[in-house]
Structure formats: C-alpha cells, structure tokens
C-alpha cells in the first residue's frame, strides 16, 4: 500500500484520521442543534434545518472550522460546550503506535489540521500526542483551508517538505484532491472516520482501515 522508501515526511490530519470523528459529529449534529433550539425557543427539527443549511453554505471554508464564527452565528458558547463533552474525544486504533513508528523510522510526522486553535488545544490537552510531531499546524495560521491547493505551498515555505516525497493521510476527499493538485505524491483516505458508523467511500483514493496495516519498517531510512 505504501512505498516507504519514497517517503520522507508524513502529513497527518487530526479529526477523523488520528482522532475518532464521533466527538465532532455528536457535537455539531446533535449537541449544537439541541442547545440552539433551546436558546431560540424553536423545535429541534427547525434548529437542524436552519443550522445544517448554514453548515452547507460554509463547508470547506475557514468559517466552517472557526469556533469564533459559529459562536457569532449561533449565539452559543461553542468553546464551553466542547469542554462539557471533551470526554468523548478519542483516538482511532493504533494512531499513537503509528506515530511512534514513523519517528523510529527517521521520518518526520507533521500534524496539519483545519481545526481552529481553540479546538486543537482542547484535543491536545485531552490526548497528549503533541510530542510525537515534528510540527503542528492549523490552517487558520495560514488564512487558508486545506481544501485550497495554495495552502500546501504556504506550508512548504514553513517546513520545507518535498511534496513528491510526502504522504498525506486525511479523511476529507476535498483535502486529498487539493493536496494531489499541489503535488503531494502519496495520499491515503480513511475508511471509517467515525468509529461508531460504518465505512465511507474514499473514491479514487486508497482507503486506510487501521494504522497497523501501514506501519513503516523501523529500520528503514527514507531514501534521498
């Protein structure tokens, strides 16, 4: 599946890739509509209709991932609400072991997420995995979502990775296509971003079921 001798840098998404997407799905699809309905004195169905239309409008933009934007849009304490259910944040199987093996193989592991810094910091507090990365970046730092191919050029200016010798693992097909357009040579989708739901299609991309299936050889060195 992976030609590790052709890879120097591993770029990893967070939500739905390293972390189980259940937390985010529950928060945005269930908790936010419920609280919005209560705050605005409307039915849950009305709340979902209103909110899901706004979600669709902004999906794939920085606003979609911005906690401050949704606080203004909904009038809800989004950050505080996330704290209430932070116990639902969890890793996908073998994620930490995979990071350890990437480091042991001499390759770089870089976390590249669309998550707002507030959400990123909460998750890194709950799941202490920061030490496993050679760099941690939010797309908000660059003013562009990962869905924009220019994002990958901006990232390259900071970490000086070689796109053809880099692997991106991400659960978003739009992000994977953006990365391919930017010249990233190796890509993997995620077959089950939400561990409480069934598999999803990764379309033209190879789908990753479990990190244990792609552990790099510990003694291998990237070939430059």
C-alpha positions as a Markdown table, in Angstrom:
| # | Residue | x | y | z |
|---|---|---|---|---|
| 1 | Unk | 0.0 | 0.0 | 0.0 |
| 2 | Unk | 2.8 | 2.4 | 1.0 |
| 3 | Unk | 6.2 | 2.6 | -0.6 |
| 4 | Unk | 8.1 | 3.9 | 2.5 |
| 5 | Unk | 11.4 | 4.2 | 0.6 |
| 6 | Unk | 9.8 | 7.0 | -1.3 |
| 7 | Unk | 8.6 | 9.0 | 1.7 |
| 8 | Unk | 10.4 | 11.4 | 4.0 |
| 9 | Unk | 7.5 | 13.4 | 5.5 |
| 10 | Unk | 4.1 | 12.1 | 6.8 |
| 11 | Unk | 1.4 | 14.8 | 7.0 |
| 12 | Unk | -1.5 | 13.8 | 9.2 |
| 13 | Unk | -5.0 | 15.2 | 9.6 |
| 14 | Unk | -6.4 | 15.2 | 13.1 |
| 15 | Unk | -10.2 | 14.8 | 13.3 |
| 16 | Unk | -11.4 | 11.6 | 11.6 |
| 17 | Unk | -7.8 | 10.5 | 10.9 |
| 18 | Unk | -5.9 | 10.3 | 14.2 |
| 19 | Unk | -8.9 | 11.1 | 16.3 |
| 20 | Unk | -12.3 | 9.4 | 16.1 |
| 21 | Unk | -14.7 | 11.7 | 14.4 |
| 22 | Unk | -17.5 | 10.7 | 16.7 |
| 23 | Unk | -16.8 | 13.7 | 19.1 |
| 24 | Unk | -17.2 | 16.2 | 16.3 |
| 25 | Unk | -20.2 | 14.5 | 14.7 |
| 26 | Unk | -22.0 | 14.4 | 18.0 |
| 27 | Unk | -21.1 | 17.9 | 18.9 |
| 28 | Unk | -22.2 | 19.6 | 15.6 |
| 29 | Unk | -25.0 | 17.3 | 14.6 |
| 30 | Unk | -26.7 | 16.7 | 18.0 |
| 31 | Unk | -25.5 | 19.0 | 20.8 |
| 32 | Unk | -25.3 | 22.3 | 18.9 |
| 33 | Unk | -28.8 | 21.9 | 17.3 |
| 34 | Unk | -30.3 | 20.9 | 20.7 |
| 35 | Unk | -28.8 | 23.9 | 22.5 |
| 36 | Unk | -29.6 | 26.2 | 19.6 |
| 37 | Unk | -33.3 | 25.1 | 19.7 |
| 38 | Unk | -33.4 | 25.7 | 23.5 |
| 39 | Unk | -31.8 | 29.2 | 23.2 |
| 40 | Unk | -34.0 | 30.3 | 20.3 |
| 41 | Unk | -37.2 | 28.6 | 21.5 |
| 42 | Unk | -37.7 | 26.6 | 18.4 |
| 43 | Unk | -38.1 | 22.9 | 17.7 |
| 44 | Unk | -35.1 | 20.6 | 17.3 |
| 45 | Unk | -36.2 | 19.9 | 13.7 |
| 46 | Unk | -36.3 | 23.7 | 13.0 |
| 47 | Unk | -32.9 | 24.1 | 14.6 |
| 48 | Unk | -31.4 | 21.4 | 12.5 |
| 49 | Unk | -32.9 | 22.8 | 9.3 |
| 50 | Unk | -31.5 | 26.3 | 10.0 |
| 51 | Unk | -28.1 | 25.1 | 11.2 |
| 52 | Unk | -27.5 | 22.5 | 8.6 |
| 53 | Unk | -28.3 | 25.0 | 5.8 |
| 54 | Unk | -25.6 | 27.3 | 7.3 |
| 55 | Unk | -23.2 | 24.4 | 7.6 |
| 56 | Unk | -23.6 | 23.5 | 4.0 |
| 57 | Unk | -23.1 | 27.1 | 3.0 |
| 58 | Unk | -19.7 | 27.4 | 4.7 |
| 59 | Unk | -18.4 | 23.8 | 4.4 |
| 60 | Unk | -14.8 | 23.8 | 3.0 |
| 61 | Unk | -14.1 | 27.4 | 4.1 |
| 62 | Unk | -12.2 | 28.6 | 7.1 |
| 63 | Unk | -15.6 | 29.7 | 8.6 |
| 64 | Unk | -16.7 | 26.1 | 8.7 |
| 65 | Unk | -13.8 | 25.3 | 11.1 |
| 66 | Unk | -13.9 | 28.6 | 13.0 |
| 67 | Unk | -15.3 | 28.4 | 16.6 |
| 68 | Unk | -15.5 | 32.2 | 16.8 |
| 69 | Unk | -17.6 | 32.3 | 13.6 |
| 70 | Unk | -20.1 | 29.8 | 14.9 |
| 71 | Unk | -20.2 | 31.5 | 18.3 |
| 72 | Unk | -21.4 | 34.6 | 16.5 |
| 73 | Unk | -23.7 | 32.7 | 14.2 |
| 74 | Unk | -25.4 | 30.7 | 16.9 |
| 75 | Unk | -25.1 | 32.9 | 20.0 |
| 76 | Unk | -23.8 | 29.8 | 21.8 |
| 77 | Unk | -20.7 | 29.3 | 23.9 |
| 78 | Unk | -19.1 | 26.9 | 21.5 |
| 79 | Unk | -15.8 | 26.5 | 23.4 |
| 80 | Unk | -17.5 | 26.0 | 26.7 |
| 81 | Unk | -19.9 | 23.4 | 25.2 |
| 82 | Unk | -16.9 | 21.4 | 23.8 |
| 83 | Unk | -15.4 | 21.4 | 27.3 |
| 84 | Unk | -18.6 | 19.8 | 28.5 |
| 85 | Unk | -18.2 | 16.7 | 26.3 |
| 86 | Unk | -14.4 | 16.5 | 26.0 |
| 87 | Unk | -14.6 | 13.0 | 27.5 |
| 88 | Unk | -15.9 | 11.9 | 24.1 |
| 89 | Unk | -12.6 | 12.8 | 22.4 |
| 90 | Unk | -10.8 | 9.6 | 21.5 |
| 91 | Unk | -8.0 | 8.1 | 19.3 |
| 92 | Unk | -8.5 | 5.9 | 16.3 |
| 93 | Unk | -6.9 | 2.4 | 16.8 |
| 94 | Unk | -3.1 | 2.3 | 16.7 |
| 95 | Unk | -2.7 | 6.0 | 16.0 |
| 96 | Unk | -0.1 | 6.6 | 18.7 |
| 97 | Unk | 1.8 | 3.5 | 17.8 |
| 98 | Unk | 1.9 | 4.6 | 14.1 |
| 99 | Unk | 3.3 | 8.0 | 15.2 |
| 100 | Unk | 6.0 | 6.2 | 17.2 |
| 101 | Unk | 7.0 | 4.0 | 14.4 |
| 102 | Unk | 7.2 | 6.9 | 11.9 |
| 103 | Unk | 9.6 | 8.7 | 14.3 |
| 104 | Unk | 11.6 | 5.5 | 14.8 |
| 105 | Unk | 12.0 | 5.1 | 11.1 |
| 106 | Unk | 13.6 | 8.5 | 10.8 |
| 107 | Unk | 10.8 | 10.3 | 9.1 |
| 108 | Unk | 9.0 | 13.5 | 10.0 |
| 109 | Unk | 5.4 | 13.4 | 11.3 |
| 110 | Unk | 3.6 | 16.7 | 10.9 |
| 111 | Unk | 0.0 | 17.4 | 12.2 |
| 112 | Unk | -1.9 | 19.5 | 9.7 |
| 113 | Unk | -5.4 | 20.3 | 10.6 |
| 114 | Unk | -8.3 | 22.6 | 9.7 |
| 115 | Unk | -9.3 | 22.7 | 13.3 |
| 116 | Unk | -9.5 | 26.1 | 15.0 |
| 117 | Unk | -6.7 | 26.7 | 17.5 |
| 118 | Unk | -9.3 | 26.6 | 20.4 |
| 119 | Unk | -10.4 | 23.1 | 19.3 |
| 120 | Unk | -6.8 | 22.0 | 18.6 |
| 121 | Unk | -5.6 | 23.0 | 22.0 |
| 122 | Unk | -8.5 | 21.2 | 23.7 |
| 123 | Unk | -7.9 | 18.0 | 21.9 |
| 124 | Unk | -4.1 | 18.1 | 22.5 |
| 125 | Unk | -4.9 | 18.5 | 26.2 |
| 126 | Unk | -7.2 | 15.5 | 26.3 |
| 127 | Unk | -5.0 | 13.4 | 24.0 |
| 128 | Unk | -1.3 | 14.2 | 24.9 |
| 129 | Unk | 0.2 | 13.4 | 21.5 |
| 130 | Unk | 1.9 | 16.7 | 20.7 |
| 131 | Unk | 5.4 | 15.3 | 21.5 |
| 132 | Unk | 5.0 | 12.8 | 18.6 |
| 133 | Unk | 5.1 | 15.5 | 16.0 |
| 134 | Unk | 7.9 | 17.5 | 14.4 |
| 135 | Unk | 5.4 | 20.3 | 13.7 |
| 136 | Unk | 1.7 | 21.1 | 14.5 |
| 137 | Unk | -0.1 | 23.5 | 12.2 |
| 138 | Unk | -3.7 | 24.8 | 11.9 |
| 139 | Unk | -4.9 | 26.1 | 8.5 |
| 140 | Unk | -6.1 | 29.2 | 10.4 |
| 141 | Unk | -2.4 | 30.1 | 10.9 |
| 142 | Unk | -2.2 | 30.4 | 7.1 |
| 143 | Unk | -5.5 | 32.0 | 6.4 |
| 144 | Unk | -6.4 | 29.2 | 4.0 |
| 145 | Unk | -8.2 | 25.9 | 4.5 |
| 146 | Unk | -6.5 | 22.7 | 3.4 |
| 147 | Unk | -9.1 | 22.5 | 0.6 |
| 148 | Unk | -7.2 | 25.3 | -1.2 |
| 149 | Unk | -4.1 | 24.0 | -3.1 |
| 150 | Unk | -2.3 | 27.2 | -2.2 |
| 151 | Unk | -2.3 | 26.1 | 1.5 |
| 152 | Unk | 0.2 | 23.3 | 0.7 |
| 153 | Unk | 2.6 | 25.8 | -0.9 |
| 154 | Unk | 2.4 | 28.0 | 2.1 |
| 155 | Unk | 3.1 | 25.0 | 4.4 |
| 156 | Unk | 6.1 | 24.1 | 2.3 |
| 157 | Unk | 7.5 | 27.6 | 2.9 |
| 158 | Unk | 7.5 | 26.8 | 6.6 |
| 159 | Unk | 8.5 | 23.2 | 6.9 |
| 160 | Unk | 10.4 | 22.8 | 3.6 |
| 161 | Unk | 8.9 | 19.4 | 2.7 |
| 162 | Unk | 9.2 | 17.8 | -0.7 |
| 163 | Unk | 5.6 | 17.2 | -2.0 |
| 164 | Unk | 6.6 | 14.2 | -4.2 |
| 165 | Unk | 8.2 | 12.5 | -1.2 |
| 166 | Unk | 5.4 | 13.2 | 1.2 |
| 167 | Unk | 2.4 | 11.2 | 2.4 |
| 168 | Unk | -0.9 | 12.8 | 3.4 |
| 169 | Unk | -3.4 | 10.8 | 5.4 |
| 170 | Unk | -6.8 | 12.6 | 5.6 |
| 171 | Unk | -10.5 | 11.7 | 5.9 |
| 172 | Unk | -11.5 | 14.6 | 3.6 |
| 173 | Unk | -11.7 | 13.8 | -0.1 |
| 174 | Unk | -11.6 | 17.5 | -1.0 |
| 175 | Unk | -8.4 | 17.9 | 1.0 |
| 176 | Unk | -6.8 | 14.9 | -0.6 |
| 177 | Unk | -7.6 | 16.3 | -4.0 |
| 178 | Unk | -6.2 | 19.6 | -3.1 |
| 179 | Unk | -3.0 | 18.0 | -1.9 |
| 180 | Unk | -2.7 | 16.0 | -5.1 |
| 181 | Unk | -3.1 | 19.2 | -7.1 |
| 182 | Unk | -0.3 | 20.7 | -5.1 |
| 183 | Unk | 2.0 | 17.9 | -6.0 |
| 184 | Unk | 1.9 | 15.7 | -2.9 |
| 185 | Unk | 2.9 | 12.3 | -4.1 |
| 186 | Unk | 1.3 | 9.9 | -1.7 |
| 187 | Unk | -2.2 | 10.0 | -0.3 |
| 188 | Unk | -4.5 | 7.9 | 1.8 |
| 189 | Unk | -8.2 | 8.3 | 2.7 |
| 190 | Unk | -9.8 | 7.0 | 5.9 |
| 191 | Unk | -12.4 | 4.3 | 5.6 |
| 192 | Unk | -14.0 | 4.8 | 9.0 |
| 193 | Unk | -13.5 | 8.3 | 10.3 |
| 194 | Unk | -16.3 | 7.9 | 12.9 |
| 195 | Unk | -15.8 | 4.6 | 14.7 |
| 196 | Unk | -19.5 | 4.4 | 15.6 |
| 197 | Unk | -20.5 | 4.5 | 12.0 |
| 198 | Unk | -19.9 | 2.2 | 9.0 |
| 199 | Unk | -17.2 | 2.6 | 6.4 |
| 200 | Unk | -17.3 | 5.5 | 3.9 |
| 201 | Unk | -16.1 | 5.6 | 0.3 |
| 202 | Unk | -12.7 | 7.0 | -0.4 |
| 203 | Unk | -13.5 | 7.1 | -4.1 |
| 204 | Unk | -10.3 | 7.4 | -6.2 |
| 205 | Unk | -8.0 | 7.2 | -3.1 |
| 206 | Unk | -6.7 | 4.1 | -1.3 |
| 207 | Unk | -8.6 | 3.7 | 1.9 |
| 208 | Unk | -6.9 | 3.2 | 5.3 |
| 209 | Unk | -8.7 | 0.9 | 7.6 |
| 210 | Unk | -6.3 | 0.7 | 10.5 |
| 211 | Unk | -2.8 | 2.3 | 11.1 |
| 212 | Unk | -1.4 | -1.1 | 11.9 |
| 213 | Unk | -1.6 | -2.0 | 8.2 |
| 214 | Unk | 0.8 | 0.7 | 7.2 |
| 215 | Unk | 3.5 | 0.7 | 9.9 |
| 216 | Unk | 6.8 | 1.7 | 8.4 |
| 217 | Unk | 9.7 | -0.7 | 8.9 |
| 218 | Unk | 11.5 | 0.5 | 12.0 |
| 219 | Unk | 15.0 | 0.1 | 10.5 |
| 220 | Unk | 14.1 | 1.7 | 7.2 |
| 221 | Unk | 15.6 | 5.0 | 6.3 |
| 222 | Unk | 14.0 | 7.4 | 3.8 |
| 223 | Unk | 16.0 | 7.4 | 0.6 |
| 224 | Unk | 17.0 | 10.9 | -0.5 |
